[in-house]
Amino acid sequence: MKPRYDVIISGAGPSGSLLGYLLSREGINTLIIEKQEFPRHKICAGGLQHRTLALIPFDVKNILHRSLNGVLFSYRGRDEFMGRYAHPVIHTVDRKEFDTFLAKMAGDNGCMLRFNEKVTHYEQEKNGIIVNTDKKKYRSLVLVGADGVRGTVHRRLTSGKKILRILGYETEKKGTGPEMKKYHDAAGLDFGGTRKGYVWAFPKKDVISFGIGGPFSSAAAMKKYFRLYMDSNGGRKDQAVLAQAIPVRNDDTPLGTYRVIAVGDAACLGDGFTGEGIYNALRSSIMAAESIIKALKISVFDFEDYKCRVTGEIYRDIKISLQFSRVFFSYPLFFYKLLKSNERFFTLCCQVLRGEKKYSDISGKLNIFGK
């Protein structure tokens, strides 16, 4: 007899683990299946927006590395200036620690976890889903894809669909004394070096995560500029640079099918301007938890309420972020100078990053999107 669960979640990243925590806390028999063993290295800048912390229903302050009030801006590696806000704009974490902690919280609240096991296939049956892994079979009433852009659930749901993907390259280097002083309470952002993208530097306890993001069509130019940027920031010639894809949804990107639902990167919820994904991932998990709890009570598994909420709330913001990205990266020098000379614009941008304002507030102030 195949083990039976109410909900099976494929993937133990932030969206999967938070969803597992929320469902298990309500007494729902939930299993998370994760293809890797935890703790595991994760390619990520490790920046949590202030608004992200407000979504997490338990204390994570002990795993925060730094809280950053400042942003050190530069344009093509030159003309640096520091902008400071009254409150932390970004908090940094080691994703290995952060993801492990979230998974532990799910497990401590009754969620079953299977690490080093990969979902390979799933199929509908009369009263549920059969989930196949590389080790065994399970049955559930609901399957959740929290498995990112390479996962089985994501790939099956989005088969044949065109999805916007932002390319990111990242590396980490141990910070020297001067570097850690420079980035003590500030993130670094460099504009103008790559088309439709930027370079970031996020300090952790004793390392700095450097990365660059932009369109896949600019991959070669991005990598070349990133190497030059790292050379000027003490990077080694043989330093490993890892690549990742950040998915951003379109109007027709699927959010699920009958008894199947997608959250986080599997639902393509990356921000179209910053490329940040954790905030929307956690938002989607909270919405999914409410939808799944309702579905289990009434035995209706189309998740139309979830799809409507994601489309009307999260995707609305993503579309505006894409508009803002097109305008900003068409005139990066103009906006760089505006950030440098206009305190109100800098403050507004910080408020957007913190979650106190939205992209639409910037567009309204500058009238940059038209009607």
Contacts in CASP RR format, 6 or more apart in sequence:
PFRMAT RR
TARGET T0000
AUTHOR 0000-0000-0000
METHOD contacts of the structure
MODEL  1
MKPRYDVIISGAGPSGSLLGYLLSREGINTLIIEKQEFPRHKICAGGLQH
RTLALIPFDVKNILHRSLNGVLFSYRGRDEFMGRYAHPVIHTVDRKEFDT
FLAKMAGDNGCMLRFNEKVTHYEQEKNGIIVNTDKKKYRSLVLVGADGVR
GTVHRRLTSGKKILRILGYETEKKGTGPEMKKYHDAAGLDFGGTRKGYVW
AFPKKDVISFGIGGPFSSAAAMKKYFRLYMDSNGGRKDQAVLAQAIPVRN
DDTPLGTYRVIAVGDAACLGDGFTGEGIYNALRSSIMAAESIIKALKISV
FDFEDYKCRVTGEIYRDIKISLQFSRVFFSYPLFFYKLLKSNERFFTLCC
QVLRGEKKYSDISGKLNIFGK
2 130 0 8 1.000
2 136 0 8 1.000
2 137 0 8 1.000
2 138 0 8 1.000
2 139 0 8 1.000
3 31 0 8 1.000
3 136 0 8 1.000
3 138 0 8 1.000
3 139 0 8 1.000
4 29 0 8 1.000
4 138 0 8 1.000
4 139 0 8 1.000
4 140 0 8 1.000
5 29 0 8 1.000
5 30 0 8 1.000
5 31 0 8 1.000
5 112 0 8 1.000
5 138 0 8 1.000
5 139 0 8 1.000
5 140 0 8 1.000
5 141 0 8 1.000
6 23 0 8 1.000
6 28 0 8 1.000
6 29 0 8 1.000
6 30 0 8 1.000
6 140 0 8 1.000
6 141 0 8 1.000
6 142 0 8 1.000
6 296 0 8 1.000
7 20 0 8 1.000
7 23 0 8 1.000
7 28 0 8 1.000
7 29 0 8 1.000
7 30 0 8 1.000
7 31 0 8 1.000
7 140 0 8 1.000
7 141 0 8 1.000
7 142 0 8 1.000
7 143 0 8 1.000
7 144 0 8 1.000
7 292 0 8 1.000
8 30 0 8 1.000
8 31 0 8 1.000
8 32 0 8 1.000
8 33 0 8 1.000
8 129 0 8 1.000
8 131 0 8 1.000
8 138 0 8 1.000
8 140 0 8 1.000
8 142 0 8 1.000
8 143 0 8 1.000
8 144 0 8 1.000
9 16 0 8 1.000
9 19 0 8 1.000
9 20 0 8 1.000
9 30 0 8 1.000
9 31 0 8 1.000
9 32 0 8 1.000
9 33 0 8 1.000
9 143 0 8 1.000
9 144 0 8 1.000
9 145 0 8 1.000
9 146 0 8 1.000
10 33 0 8 1.000
10 119 0 8 1.000
10 131 0 8 1.000
10 143 0 8 1.000
10 144 0 8 1.000
10 145 0 8 1.000
10 146 0 8 1.000
10 147 0 8 1.000
10 151 0 8 1.000
10 152 0 8 1.000
10 153 0 8 1.000
11 32 0 8 1.000
11 33 0 8 1.000
11 34 0 8 1.000
11 35 0 8 1.000
11 119 0 8 1.000
11 145 0 8 1.000
11 146 0 8 1.000
11 147 0 8 1.000
11 148 0 8 1.000
12 32 0 8 1.000
12 34 0 8 1.000
12 38 0 8 1.000
12 99 0 8 1.000
12 102 0 8 1.000
12 103 0 8 1.000
12 106 0 8 1.000
12 113 0 8 1.000
12 115 0 8 1.000
12 146 0 8 1.000
13 34 0 8 1.000
13 99 0 8 1.000
13 102 0 8 1.000
13 103 0 8 1.000
13 146 0 8 1.000
14 98 0 8 1.000
14 99 0 8 1.000
14 102 0 8 1.000
14 278 0 8 1.000
14 281 0 8 1.000
14 282 0 8 1.000
14 285 0 8 1.000
15 146 0 8 1.000
15 263 0 8 1.000
15 264 0 8 1.000
15 265 0 8 1.000
15 266 0 8 1.000
15 281 0 8 1.000
15 282 0 8 1.000
15 284 0 8 1.000
15 285 0 8 1.000
16 32 0 8 1.000
16 106 0 8 1.000
16 144 0 8 1.000
16 146 0 8 1.000
16 263 0 8 1.000
16 285 0 8 1.000
17 32 0 8 1.000
17 99 0 8 1.000
17 102 0 8 1.000
17 103 0 8 1.000
17 105 0 8 1.000
17 106 0 8 1.000
18 56 0 8 1.000
18 102 0 8 1.000
18 106 0 8 1.000
18 282 0 8 1.000
18 285 0 8 1.000
18 286 0 8 1.000
19 144 0 8 1.000
19 146 0 8 1.000
19 263 0 8 1.000
19 285 0 8 1.000
19 288 0 8 1.000
19 289 0 8 1.000
20 30 0 8 1.000
20 32 0 8 1.000
20 106 0 8 1.000
20 111 0 8 1.000
20 289 0 8 1.000
21 57 0 8 1.000
21 58 0 8 1.000
21 102 0 8 1.000
21 105 0 8 1.000
21 106 0 8 1.000
21 107 0 8 1.000
21 109 0 8 1.000
21 111 0 8 1.000
22 57 0 8 1.000
22 285 0 8 1.000
22 286 0 8 1.000
22 289 0 8 1.000
23 30 0 8 1.000
23 111 0 8 1.000
23 289 0 8 1.000
23 292 0 8 1.000
23 293 0 8 1.000
24 30 0 8 1.000
24 106 0 8 1.000
24 107 0 8 1.000
24 109 0 8 1.000
24 110 0 8 1.000
24 111 0 8 1.000
25 109 0 8 1.000
26 289 0 8 1.000
26 293 0 8 1.000
27 110 0 8 1.000
28 292 0 8 1.000
28 293 0 8 1.000
28 296 0 8 1.000
29 112 0 8 1.000
30 110 0 8 1.000
30 111 0 8 1.000
30 112 0 8 1.000
31 111 0 8 1.000
31 112 0 8 1.000
31 113 0 8 1.000
31 114 0 8 1.000
31 138 0 8 1.000
31 140 0 8 1.000
32 103 0 8 1.000
32 106 0 8 1.000
32 111 0 8 1.000
32 112 0 8 1.000
32 113 0 8 1.000
32 114 0 8 1.000
33 114 0 8 1.000
33 117 0 8 1.000
33 118 0 8 1.000
33 119 0 8 1.000
33 131 0 8 1.000
33 133 0 8 1.000
33 138 0 8 1.000
34 103 0 8 1.000
34 113 0 8 1.000
34 114 0 8 1.000
34 115 0 8 1.000
34 116 0 8 1.000
34 117 0 8 1.000
35 116 0 8 1.000
35 117 0 8 1.000
35 118 0 8 1.000
35 119 0 8 1.000
35 147 0 8 1.000
36 115 0 8 1.000
36 116 0 8 1.000
37 115 0 8 1.000
37 116 0 8 1.000
38 99 0 8 1.000
38 100 0 8 1.000
38 103 0 8 1.000
38 115 0 8 1.000
39 96 0 8 1.000
39 97 0 8 1.000
39 99 0 8 1.000
39 100 0 8 1.000
40 96 0 8 1.000
40 99 0 8 1.000
41 95 0 8 1.000
41 96 0 8 1.000
42 95 0 8 1.000
42 96 0 8 1.000
42 99 0 8 1.000
43 170 0 8 1.000
43 242 0 8 1.000
43 243 0 8 1.000
43 244 0 8 1.000
44 95 0 8 1.000
44 170 0 8 1.000
44 209 0 8 1.000
44 244 0 8 1.000
45 170 0 8 1.000
45 200 0 8 1.000
45 202 0 8 1.000
45 209 0 8 1.000
45 211 0 8 1.000
46 92 0 8 1.000
46 93 0 8 1.000
46 94 0 8 1.000
46 95 0 8 1.000
46 98 0 8 1.000
46 202 0 8 1.000
46 204 0 8 1.000
46 209 0 8 1.000
47 90 0 8 1.000
47 91 0 8 1.000
47 92 0 8 1.000
47 93 0 8 1.000
47 202 0 8 1.000
47 276 0 8 1.000
47 278 0 8 1.000
48 64 0 8 1.000
48 90 0 8 1.000
48 91 0 8 1.000
48 92 0 8 1.000
48 93 0 8 1.000
48 98 0 8 1.000
48 278 0 8 1.000
49 89 0 8 1.000
49 90 0 8 1.000
49 91 0 8 1.000
49 276 0 8 1.000
49 278 0 8 1.000
49 279 0 8 1.000
49 353 0 8 1.000
49 354 0 8 1.000
49 355 0 8 1.000
50 87 0 8 1.000
50 88 0 8 1.000
50 89 0 8 1.000
50 90 0 8 1.000
50 91 0 8 1.000
50 353 0 8 1.000
50 354 0 8 1.000
50 355 0 8 1.000
51 279 0 8 1.000
51 354 0 8 1.000
51 355 0 8 1.000
51 356 0 8 1.000
52 278 0 8 1.000
52 279 0 8 1.000
52 282 0 8 1.000
53 60 0 8 1.000
53 91 0 8 1.000
55 279 0 8 1.000
55 282 0 8 1.000
55 283 0 8 1.000
55 286 0 8 1.000
56 282 0 8 1.000
58 105 0 8 1.000
60 93 0 8 1.000
60 98 0 8 1.000
60 101 0 8 1.000
63 93 0 8 1.000
63 94 0 8 1.000
63 97 0 8 1.000
63 98 0 8 1.000
63 101 0 8 1.000
64 91 0 8 1.000
64 92 0 8 1.000
64 93 0 8 1.000
65 91 0 8 1.000
65 92 0 8 1.000
65 93 0 8 1.000
65 94 0 8 1.000
65 203 0 8 1.000
65 204 0 8 1.000
65 205 0 8 1.000
66 91 0 8 1.000
66 92 0 8 1.000
66 184 0 8 1.000
66 185 0 8 1.000
66 203 0 8 1.000
66 204 0 8 1.000
66 205 0 8 1.000
67 88 0 8 1.000
67 90 0 8 1.000
67 91 0 8 1.000
67 185 0 8 1.000
68 88 0 8 1.000
68 89 0 8 1.000
68 90 0 8 1.000
68 91 0 8 1.000
68 92 0 8 1.000
68 185 0 8 1.000
68 186 0 8 1.000
68 187 0 8 1.000
68 202 0 8 1.000
68 203 0 8 1.000
69 84 0 8 1.000
69 85 0 8 1.000
69 86 0 8 1.000
69 87 0 8 1.000
69 88 0 8 1.000
69 89 0 8 1.000
69 185 0 8 1.000
69 186 0 8 1.000
70 82 0 8 1.000
70 83 0 8 1.000
70 84 0 8 1.000
70 85 0 8 1.000
70 89 0 8 1.000
70 185 0 8 1.000
70 186 0 8 1.000
70 187 0 8 1.000
71 82 0 8 1.000
71 83 0 8 1.000
71 84 0 8 1.000
71 85 0 8 1.000
71 89 0 8 1.000
71 186 0 8 1.000
71 187 0 8 1.000
71 188 0 8 1.000
71 189 0 8 1.000
71 350 0 8 1.000
72 80 0 8 1.000
72 81 0 8 1.000
72 82 0 8 1.000
72 83 0 8 1.000
72 182 0 8 1.000
72 183 0 8 1.000
72 186 0 8 1.000
72 187 0 8 1.000
72 188 0 8 1.000
72 189 0 8 1.000
72 201 0 8 1.000
73 80 0 8 1.000
73 81 0 8 1.000
73 82 0 8 1.000
73 83 0 8 1.000
73 188 0 8 1.000
73 189 0 8 1.000
73 190 0 8 1.000
73 191 0 8 1.000
73 336 0 8 1.000
73 339 0 8 1.000
73 340 0 8 1.000
74 80 0 8 1.000
74 81 0 8 1.000
74 188 0 8 1.000
74 189 0 8 1.000
74 190 0 8 1.000
74 191 0 8 1.000
75 190 0 8 1.000
75 191 0 8 1.000
75 192 0 8 1.000
75 332 0 8 1.000
75 333 0 8 1.000
75 336 0 8 1.000
76 190 0 8 1.000
76 191 0 8 1.000
76 192 0 8 1.000
76 193 0 8 1.000
77 190 0 8 1.000
77 193 0 8 1.000
77 229 0 8 1.000
77 232 0 8 1.000
81 340 0 8 1.000
82 186 0 8 1.000
83 186 0 8 1.000
83 346 0 8 1.000
84 186 0 8 1.000
85 346 0 8 1.000
85 347 0 8 1.000
85 350 0 8 1.000
85 354 0 8 1.000
87 354 0 8 1.000
88 354 0 8 1.000
89 187 0 8 1.000
89 350 0 8 1.000
89 353 0 8 1.000
89 354 0 8 1.000
90 187 0 8 1.000
90 202 0 8 1.000
90 353 0 8 1.000
92 202 0 8 1.000
92 203 0 8 1.000
92 204 0 8 1.000
92 209 0 8 1.000
93 204 0 8 1.000
94 204 0 8 1.000
94 205 0 8 1.000
103 113 0 8 1.000
106 113 0 8 1.000
107 113 0 8 1.000
114 133 0 8 1.000
117 133 0 8 1.000
117 134 0 8 1.000
117 135 0 8 1.000
118 133 0 8 1.000
118 134 0 8 1.000
118 152 0 8 1.000
119 131 0 8 1.000
119 132 0 8 1.000
119 133 0 8 1.000
119 147 0 8 1.000
119 151 0 8 1.000
119 152 0 8 1.000
119 153 0 8 1.000
120 132 0 8 1.000
120 133 0 8 1.000
120 134 0 8 1.000
120 152 0 8 1.000
121 132 0 8 1.000
121 152 0 8 1.000
122 129 0 8 1.000
122 130 0 8 1.000
122 131 0 8 1.000
122 132 0 8 1.000
122 143 0 8 1.000
122 152 0 8 1.000
122 153 0 8 1.000
122 156 0 8 1.000
122 260 0 8 1.000
123 129 0 8 1.000
123 130 0 8 1.000
123 132 0 8 1.000
124 130 0 8 1.000
124 258 0 8 1.000
124 259 0 8 1.000
125 139 0 8 1.000
127 141 0 8 1.000
128 139 0 8 1.000
128 140 0 8 1.000
128 141 0 8 1.000
128 259 0 8 1.000
129 139 0 8 1.000
129 140 0 8 1.000
129 141 0 8 1.000
129 142 0 8 1.000
129 143 0 8 1.000
129 259 0 8 1.000
129 260 0 8 1.000
130 137 0 8 1.000
130 138 0 8 1.000
130 139 0 8 1.000
131 137 0 8 1.000
131 138 0 8 1.000
131 139 0 8 1.000
131 140 0 8 1.000
131 143 0 8 1.000
141 259 0 8 1.000
141 296 0 8 1.000
141 301 0 8 1.000
142 259 0 8 1.000
142 260 0 8 1.000
142 261 0 8 1.000
142 292 0 8 1.000
142 295 0 8 1.000
142 296 0 8 1.000
142 301 0 8 1.000
143 153 0 8 1.000
143 259 0 8 1.000
143 260 0 8 1.000
143 261 0 8 1.000
144 153 0 8 1.000
144 260 0 8 1.000
144 261 0 8 1.000
144 262 0 8 1.000
144 263 0 8 1.000
144 288 0 8 1.000
144 292 0 8 1.000
145 151 0 8 1.000
145 153 0 8 1.000
145 154 0 8 1.000
145 157 0 8 1.000
145 260 0 8 1.000
145 261 0 8 1.000
145 262 0 8 1.000
145 263 0 8 1.000
145 266 0 8 1.000
146 262 0 8 1.000
146 263 0 8 1.000
146 264 0 8 1.000
146 266 0 8 1.000
146 285 0 8 1.000
147 153 0 8 1.000
147 154 0 8 1.000
147 266 0 8 1.000
148 154 0 8 1.000
148 247 0 8 1.000
148 264 0 8 1.000
148 265 0 8 1.000
148 266 0 8 1.000
149 165 0 8 1.000
149 245 0 8 1.000
149 247 0 8 1.000
149 265 0 8 1.000
149 266 0 8 1.000
151 266 0 8 1.000
153 260 0 8 1.000
153 262 0 8 1.000
153 266 0 8 1.000
154 262 0 8 1.000
154 265 0 8 1.000
154 266 0 8 1.000
157 254 0 8 1.000
157 256 0 8 1.000
157 257 0 8 1.000
157 260 0 8 1.000
157 262 0 8 1.000
157 266 0 8 1.000
158 253 0 8 1.000
158 254 0 8 1.000
158 268 0 8 1.000
161 250 0 8 1.000
161 252 0 8 1.000
161 253 0 8 1.000
161 254 0 8 1.000
162 250 0 8 1.000
163 247 0 8 1.000
163 248 0 8 1.000
163 249 0 8 1.000
163 250 0 8 1.000
163 253 0 8 1.000
163 268 0 8 1.000
164 247 0 8 1.000
164 248 0 8 1.000
164 249 0 8 1.000
164 250 0 8 1.000
164 268 0 8 1.000
164 272 0 8 1.000
164 322 0 8 1.000
165 216 0 8 1.000
165 245 0 8 1.000
165 246 0 8 1.000
165 247 0 8 1.000
165 248 0 8 1.000
166 213 0 8 1.000
166 214 0 8 1.000
166 215 0 8 1.000
166 245 0 8 1.000
166 246 0 8 1.000
166 248 0 8 1.000
166 270 0 8 1.000
166 272 0 8 1.000
166 275 0 8 1.000
167 213 0 8 1.000
167 214 0 8 1.000
167 215 0 8 1.000
167 216 0 8 1.000
167 218 0 8 1.000
167 219 0 8 1.000
167 222 0 8 1.000
167 243 0 8 1.000
167 244 0 8 1.000
167 245 0 8 1.000
167 246 0 8 1.000
168 211 0 8 1.000
168 212 0 8 1.000
168 213 0 8 1.000
168 214 0 8 1.000
168 222 0 8 1.000
168 243 0 8 1.000
168 244 0 8 1.000
168 245 0 8 1.000
168 246 0 8 1.000
169 211 0 8 1.000
169 212 0 8 1.000
169 213 0 8 1.000
169 222 0 8 1.000
169 223 0 8 1.000
169 226 0 8 1.000
169 241 0 8 1.000
169 242 0 8 1.000
169 243 0 8 1.000
169 244 0 8 1.000
170 209 0 8 1.000
170 210 0 8 1.000
170 211 0 8 1.000
170 212 0 8 1.000
170 241 0 8 1.000
170 242 0 8 1.000
170 243 0 8 1.000
170 244 0 8 1.000
171 209 0 8 1.000
171 210 0 8 1.000
171 211 0 8 1.000
171 230 0 8 1.000
171 239 0 8 1.000
171 240 0 8 1.000
171 241 0 8 1.000
171 242 0 8 1.000
172 204 0 8 1.000
172 207 0 8 1.000
172 208 0 8 1.000
172 209 0 8 1.000
172 210 0 8 1.000
173 207 0 8 1.000
173 208 0 8 1.000
173 210 0 8 1.000
173 230 0 8 1.000
173 234 0 8 1.000
173 235 0 8 1.000
173 236 0 8 1.000
173 239 0 8 1.000
174 206 0 8 1.000
174 207 0 8 1.000
175 203 0 8 1.000
175 206 0 8 1.000
175 207 0 8 1.000
175 208 0 8 1.000
179 208 0 8 1.000
179 233 0 8 1.000
180 203 0 8 1.000
180 206 0 8 1.000
180 208 0 8 1.000
183 201 0 8 1.000
183 203 0 8 1.000
183 208 0 8 1.000
184 203 0 8 1.000
186 203 0 8 1.000
187 200 0 8 1.000
187 201 0 8 1.000
187 202 0 8 1.000
187 203 0 8 1.000
188 199 0 8 1.000
188 200 0 8 1.000
188 201 0 8 1.000
188 202 0 8 1.000
189 198 0 8 1.000
189 199 0 8 1.000
189 200 0 8 1.000
189 201 0 8 1.000
190 198 0 8 1.000
190 199 0 8 1.000
190 200 0 8 1.000
190 201 0 8 1.000
190 229 0 8 1.000
191 197 0 8 1.000
191 198 0 8 1.000
191 332 0 8 1.000
191 333 0 8 1.000
191 335 0 8 1.000
191 336 0 8 1.000
192 198 0 8 1.000
192 332 0 8 1.000
192 333 0 8 1.000
192 336 0 8 1.000
193 199 0 8 1.000
193 225 0 8 1.000
193 229 0 8 1.000
194 212 0 8 1.000
194 213 0 8 1.000
194 214 0 8 1.000
194 218 0 8 1.000
194 221 0 8 1.000
194 222 0 8 1.000
194 225 0 8 1.000
194 226 0 8 1.000
195 214 0 8 1.000
195 215 0 8 1.000
195 218 0 8 1.000
195 221 0 8 1.000
195 329 0 8 1.000
196 214 0 8 1.000
196 215 0 8 1.000
196 218 0 8 1.000
196 325 0 8 1.000
196 329 0 8 1.000
197 212 0 8 1.000
197 213 0 8 1.000
197 214 0 8 1.000
197 215 0 8 1.000
197 329 0 8 1.000
198 212 0 8 1.000
198 213 0 8 1.000
198 214 0 8 1.000
199 210 0 8 1.000
199 211 0 8 1.000
199 212 0 8 1.000
199 213 0 8 1.000
199 225 0 8 1.000
199 226 0 8 1.000
199 229 0 8 1.000
200 209 0 8 1.000
200 210 0 8 1.000
200 211 0 8 1.000
200 212 0 8 1.000
201 208 0 8 1.000
201 209 0 8 1.000
201 210 0 8 1.000
201 211 0 8 1.000
201 233 0 8 1.000
202 208 0 8 1.000
202 209 0 8 1.000
203 209 0 8 1.000
210 226 0 8 1.000
210 229 0 8 1.000
210 230 0 8 1.000
210 233 0 8 1.000
211 226 0 8 1.000
212 222 0 8 1.000
212 223 0 8 1.000
212 225 0 8 1.000
212 226 0 8 1.000
212 229 0 8 1.000
213 222 0 8 1.000
213 275 0 8 1.000
214 222 0 8 1.000
216 245 0 8 1.000
223 241 0 8 1.000
226 241 0 8 1.000
227 241 0 8 1.000
230 239 0 8 1.000
231 237 0 8 1.000
246 265 0 8 1.000
246 270 0 8 1.000
246 275 0 8 1.000
246 277 0 8 1.000
247 265 0 8 1.000
247 268 0 8 1.000
247 269 0 8 1.000
247 270 0 8 1.000
248 268 0 8 1.000
248 269 0 8 1.000
248 270 0 8 1.000
248 271 0 8 1.000
248 272 0 8 1.000
248 275 0 8 1.000
248 318 0 8 1.000
248 322 0 8 1.000
249 267 0 8 1.000
249 268 0 8 1.000
249 269 0 8 1.000
249 270 0 8 1.000
249 315 0 8 1.000
249 318 0 8 1.000
250 268 0 8 1.000
253 267 0 8 1.000
253 268 0 8 1.000
254 262 0 8 1.000
255 261 0 8 1.000
255 262 0 8 1.000
255 267 0 8 1.000
255 303 0 8 1.000
255 306 0 8 1.000
255 307 0 8 1.000
255 310 0 8 1.000
255 311 0 8 1.000
256 262 0 8 1.000
256 303 0 8 1.000
256 307 0 8 1.000
258 301 0 8 1.000
258 302 0 8 1.000
259 301 0 8 1.000
261 288 0 8 1.000
261 291 0 8 1.000
261 292 0 8 1.000
261 303 0 8 1.000
261 306 0 8 1.000
263 269 0 8 1.000
263 281 0 8 1.000
263 284 0 8 1.000
263 285 0 8 1.000
263 288 0 8 1.000
264 277 0 8 1.000
264 280 0 8 1.000
264 281 0 8 1.000
264 284 0 8 1.000
264 285 0 8 1.000
265 277 0 8 1.000
265 281 0 8 1.000
267 284 0 8 1.000
267 310 0 8 1.000
269 277 0 8 1.000
269 280 0 8 1.000
269 281 0 8 1.000
269 283 0 8 1.000
269 284 0 8 1.000
269 310 0 8 1.000
269 314 0 8 1.000
269 318 0 8 1.000
270 276 0 8 1.000
270 277 0 8 1.000
270 280 0 8 1.000
270 318 0 8 1.000
271 277 0 8 1.000
271 279 0 8 1.000
271 280 0 8 1.000
271 317 0 8 1.000
271 318 0 8 1.000
271 321 0 8 1.000
272 318 0 8 1.000
272 321 0 8 1.000
272 322 0 8 1.000
272 325 0 8 1.000
273 321 0 8 1.000
273 322 0 8 1.000
273 324 0 8 1.000
273 325 0 8 1.000
273 328 0 8 1.000
273 359 0 8 1.000
274 321 0 8 1.000
274 353 0 8 1.000
280 314 0 8 1.000
280 317 0 8 1.000
280 318 0 8 1.000
283 313 0 8 1.000
283 314 0 8 1.000
284 310 0 8 1.000
284 314 0 8 1.000
287 306 0 8 1.000
287 309 0 8 1.000
287 310 0 8 1.000
287 313 0 8 1.000
287 314 0 8 1.000
288 303 0 8 1.000
288 306 0 8 1.000
290 305 0 8 1.000
290 306 0 8 1.000
291 303 0 8 1.000
291 305 0 8 1.000
291 306 0 8 1.000
291 309 0 8 1.000
292 303 0 8 1.000
294 305 0 8 1.000
295 301 0 8 1.000
295 303 0 8 1.000
317 358 0 8 1.000
317 359 0 8 1.000
320 358 0 8 1.000
320 359 0 8 1.000
320 360 0 8 1.000
320 363 0 8 1.000
320 369 0 8 1.000
321 359 0 8 1.000
323 359 0 8 1.000
323 363 0 8 1.000
323 369 0 8 1.000
324 359 0 8 1.000
324 362 0 8 1.000
324 363 0 8 1.000
324 368 0 8 1.000
324 369 0 8 1.000
327 368 0 8 1.000
327 369 0 8 1.000
328 335 0 8 1.000
338 345 0 8 1.000
339 345 0 8 1.000
339 346 0 8 1.000
339 349 0 8 1.000
345 365 0 8 1.000
345 366 0 8 1.000
348 357 0 8 1.000
348 361 0 8 1.000
348 362 0 8 1.000
348 365 0 8 1.000
349 362 0 8 1.000
351 357 0 8 1.000
351 361 0 8 1.000
352 358 0 8 1.000
352 359 0 8 1.000
352 361 0 8 1.000
352 362 0 8 1.000
362 368 0 8 1.000
363 369 0 8 1.000
363 370 0 8 1.000
END
